[in-house]
Amino acid sequence: MNYTAEAPAVWDPSFADADNCLLSTDQCVIHAQHYFVKGLLEIPVIDSDEVFSWGVWVSLSRETFSRAADLWDTPGRESEKPYFGWLTTGLLAYSPATFNLKTRVHSRPVGQRPFVELEPTDHPLAVEQRTGITLDRVREIAAAVIHPAGDGRR
């Protein structure tokens, strides 16, 4: 019920040795110019108490990233206003591409990944986040993730 991206789509393994780059499980900086946080894009599963989630990366401005980083271990950070960002994870189960969808990143209590809310557009991922998906759709997503060489798009 969860698939996750290990890094933003723009990360290259060669960045790992650069002094001005960082990739952790929660945050990423590329050449001290591009800033990202990892969050959960959650989709309710219809007729179930379960939630399907994508572990995705969101690009933030330098100022917003700095604010989020300063509060990362601060109790009460969930009272922070949501941060604007751009989705930087490509999800193969969707067409058109999911890159650069507008998001709002909601902080949660310390120890919990932020919640990523998509702008309410007609993009299939945004529609699914608002309306939910069936268990059949969860299986379709699993097939697209496990067998990416197949079409996997809808």
ZATIDO-786829 format. One record per residue (C-alpha): x, y, z; chain; residue number from 1; residue in three letters. Coordinates in steps of 0.2 Angstrom, whole numbers. Layout:
N
{rec {X; Y; Z}; A; NUM; ala}
...
//
This chain:
154
{rec {0; 0; 0}; A; 1; met}
{rec {15; 11; -1}; A; 2; asn}
{rec {28; 14; -15}; A; 3; tyr}
{rec {42; 26; -13}; A; 4; thr}
{rec {55; 36; -23}; A; 5; ala}
{rec {73; 35; -15}; A; 6; glu}
{rec {78; 52; -22}; A; 7; ala}
{rec {71; 66; -33}; A; 8; pro}
{rec {70; 63; -51}; A; 9; ala}
{rec {84; 76; -54}; A; 10; val}
{rec {96; 67; -42}; A; 11; trp}
{rec {111; 59; -50}; A; 12; asp}
{rec {122; 47; -40}; A; 13; pro}
{rec {138; 57; -45}; A; 14; ser}
{rec {131; 71; -34}; A; 15; phe}
{rec {134; 60; -18}; A; 16; ala}
{rec {152; 65; -17}; A; 17; asp}
{rec {150; 84; -19}; A; 18; ala}
{rec {151; 95; -4}; A; 19; asp}
{rec {136; 105; -9}; A; 20; asn}
{rec {125; 90; -12}; A; 21; cys}
{rec {115; 80; 1}; A; 22; leu}
{rec {103; 65; 0}; A; 23; leu}
{rec {96; 58; 16}; A; 24; ser}
{rec {80; 49; 18}; A; 25; thr}
{rec {70; 65; 21}; A; 26; asp}
{rec {79; 79; 13}; A; 27; gln}
{rec {89; 83; -2}; A; 28; cys}
{rec {100; 97; -8}; A; 29; val}
{rec {108; 98; -25}; A; 30; ile}
{rec {123; 110; -28}; A; 31; his}
{rec {116; 121; -14}; A; 32; ala}
{rec {103; 128; -27}; A; 33; gln}
{rec {89; 115; -27}; A; 34; his}
{rec {80; 109; -11}; A; 35; tyr}
{rec {68; 95; -8}; A; 36; phe}
{rec {59; 86; 5}; A; 37; val}
{rec {51; 69; 5}; A; 38; lys}
{rec {33; 67; 10}; A; 39; gly}
{rec {18; 55; 8}; A; 40; leu}
{rec {5; 58; -6}; A; 41; leu}
{rec {-10; 49; 1}; A; 42; glu}
{rec {-25; 42; -8}; A; 43; ile}
{rec {-40; 34; 1}; A; 44; pro}
{rec {-44; 17; -4}; A; 45; val}
{rec {-63; 16; -7}; A; 46; ile}
{rec {-73; 4; 4}; A; 47; asp}
{rec {-58; 1; 15}; A; 48; ser}
{rec {-50; 9; 30}; A; 49; asp}
{rec {-34; 9; 21}; A; 50; glu}
{rec {-24; 22; 13}; A; 51; val}
{rec {-12; 20; -2}; A; 52; phe}
{rec {3; 31; -2}; A; 53; ser}
{rec {17; 37; -13}; A; 54; trp}
{rec {33; 42; -5}; A; 55; gly}
{rec {37; 57; -16}; A; 56; val}
{rec {49; 72; -17}; A; 57; trp}
{rec {44; 90; -18}; A; 58; val}
{rec {55; 104; -23}; A; 59; ser}
{rec {54; 119; -11}; A; 60; leu}
{rec {62; 136; -12}; A; 61; ser}
{rec {78; 139; -2}; A; 62; arg}
{rec {69; 150; 11}; A; 63; glu}
{rec {55; 137; 13}; A; 64; thr}
{rec {67; 122; 14}; A; 65; phe}
{rec {77; 132; 27}; A; 66; ser}
{rec {62; 135; 38}; A; 67; arg}
{rec {56; 117; 36}; A; 68; ala}
{rec {74; 111; 41}; A; 69; ala}
{rec {75; 122; 56}; A; 70; asp}
{rec {58; 115; 62}; A; 71; leu}
{rec {62; 97; 57}; A; 72; trp}
{rec {64; 91; 75}; A; 73; asp}
{rec {53; 104; 84}; A; 74; thr}
{rec {38; 98; 93}; A; 75; pro}
{rec {22; 107; 86}; A; 76; gly}
{rec {29; 109; 69}; A; 77; arg}
{rec {13; 103; 62}; A; 78; glu}
{rec {5; 120; 66}; A; 79; ser}
{rec {16; 127; 53}; A; 80; glu}
{rec {6; 134; 37}; A; 81; lys}
{rec {8; 122; 22}; A; 82; pro}
{rec {23; 125; 11}; A; 83; tyr}
{rec {21; 127; -8}; A; 84; phe}
{rec {31; 115; -19}; A; 85; gly}
{rec {33; 106; -35}; A; 86; trp}
{rec {32; 87; -37}; A; 87; leu}
{rec {48; 80; -43}; A; 88; thr}
{rec {44; 62; -43}; A; 89; thr}
{rec {39; 53; -59}; A; 90; gly}
{rec {25; 40; -56}; A; 91; leu}
{rec {24; 28; -70}; A; 92; leu}
{rec {6; 23; -66}; A; 93; ala}
{rec {1; 40; -73}; A; 94; tyr}
{rec {-1; 49; -89}; A; 95; ser}
{rec {2; 63; -92}; A; 96; pro}
{rec {18; 64; -82}; A; 97; ala}
{rec {17; 69; -63}; A; 98; thr}
{rec {33; 80; -64}; A; 99; phe}
{rec {30; 98; -58}; A; 100; asn}
{rec {12; 96; -52}; A; 101; leu}
{rec {9; 110; -39}; A; 102; lys}
{rec {8; 104; -21}; A; 103; thr}
{rec {6; 110; -3}; A; 104; arg}
{rec {17; 101; 10}; A; 105; val}
{rec {9; 99; 27}; A; 106; his}
{rec {21; 96; 41}; A; 107; ser}
{rec {16; 83; 53}; A; 108; arg}
{rec {22; 79; 71}; A; 109; pro}
{rec {40; 75; 73}; A; 110; val}
{rec {44; 58; 67}; A; 111; gly}
{rec {30; 58; 53}; A; 112; gln}
{rec {33; 62; 35}; A; 113; arg}
{rec {24; 77; 28}; A; 114; pro}
{rec {8; 75; 19}; A; 115; phe}
{rec {9; 81; 1}; A; 116; val}
{rec {-8; 88; -6}; A; 117; glu}
{rec {-9; 91; -24}; A; 118; leu}
{rec {-17; 106; -32}; A; 119; glu}
{rec {-35; 101; -36}; A; 120; pro}
{rec {-33; 99; -55}; A; 121; thr}
{rec {-40; 87; -68}; A; 122; asp}
{rec {-23; 77; -68}; A; 123; his}
{rec {-27; 59; -64}; A; 124; pro}
{rec {-16; 58; -48}; A; 125; leu}
{rec {-25; 74; -41}; A; 126; ala}
{rec {-42; 67; -45}; A; 127; val}
{rec {-37; 50; -36}; A; 128; glu}
{rec {-31; 60; -21}; A; 129; gln}
{rec {-48; 69; -20}; A; 130; arg}
{rec {-59; 54; -24}; A; 131; thr}
{rec {-50; 38; -19}; A; 132; gly}
{rec {-46; 22; -28}; A; 133; ile}
{rec {-52; 5; -28}; A; 134; thr}
{rec {-42; -11; -23}; A; 135; leu}
{rec {-42; -15; -42}; A; 136; asp}
{rec {-33; 1; -45}; A; 137; arg}
{rec {-20; -2; -31}; A; 138; val}
{rec {-16; -19; -40}; A; 139; arg}
{rec {-15; -9; -57}; A; 140; glu}
{rec {-2; 3; -49}; A; 141; ile}
{rec {7; -12; -41}; A; 142; ala}
{rec {9; -20; -58}; A; 143; ala}
{rec {15; -4; -66}; A; 144; ala}
{rec {28; -2; -52}; A; 145; val}
{rec {34; -20; -52}; A; 146; ile}
{rec {35; -21; -71}; A; 147; his}
{rec {39; -4; -77}; A; 148; pro}
{rec {44; -10; -94}; A; 149; ala}
{rec {26; -14; -98}; A; 150; gly}
{rec {14; 0; -103}; A; 151; asp}
{rec {8; 3; -85}; A; 152; gly}
{rec {0; 20; -90}; A; 153; arg}
{rec {-18; 23; -90}; A; 154; arg}
//
